[in-house]
Amino acid sequence: MSLGSLSEPHFIWELFFIYNKNLLFINSYKDSPLGFLEGVKIISEALVKSVNYKDDKLEIQLKDGRLVKTDHIVAAVGLEPNCDLAKSAGLEVDSDFGGFRVNAELQARSNIWVAGDAACFYDIRLGRRRVEHHDHAVVSGRLAGENMTGASKPYWHQSMFWWLWLKTMKPALTGHEADTLESEGKSELLIALVHQHKDGYGKGVIFYLRDKVVVGIILWNVFNRMPIARKIIKDGEEHADLNEVAKLFNIHED
């Protein structure tokens, strides 16, 4: 993400959001009124080739030739788990997702458990995953501790993360975050609500599917419906009409 020039004399920031991955919730809205996010310009499918400092500006040169000039850069680069211990301890590292490979009980080997960002665990509902969020670290750490004392419980929890945009939009995501998931059917509903709601951005729900089964959900300004979202993912049922599923959230109740 690149934060652009500060306009004088009104002190208004021009914001750019630059990304390369297929971020489904961004792609759903980048060509809609919501996509501009109060002045945020979205630059999709972009790879940064170089960054130079010239004439008191940072110049971001993109691989396709585009140039973005900015005062500041905030880079969301993710993280890589430190698995140096794996070789000396004889632990398996997952070749696809990184991290120590563990089973559904977060066990890497006999009497060895791994939790948090470093654990590539088997999700009974969604398959093998590695998750890098605070909620997951807390819950998986607690479960690993219980299993160390003989509980032998599988990891069922669907962790979530949320973010706040411009003090008015609070999306929260639970379930699968994979780039290849299919975004299905809720974007038009959400955009319609954006225009109708007195607060400007409205409320909504977005479903991500795999083989007609909901495996990921974004809640848009309805954070307190997270238990419903988790139950839908845990049930793992096929849904013929996602509009009926959306009604479970009763987003206009509050």
Secondary structure, 3 states (H helix, E strand, C coil): CEEEEEECCCCEEEEEEECCCCCHHHHCCCCCHHHHCCCCEEECCCCEEEEEEECCEEEEEECCCCEEEECEECCCCCCCCCCCHHHHHCCCECCCCCCEECCCCCEEECCEECCHHHEEEEECCCEEEECCCHHHHHHHHHHHHHHHCCCCCCCCCCCEEECCECCCECEEEEECCCCCCEEECCHHHHHHHHHHCCCCCCCEEEEEEECCEEEEEEEECCHHHHHHHHHHHHHCCECCCHHHHHHCCCCCCC
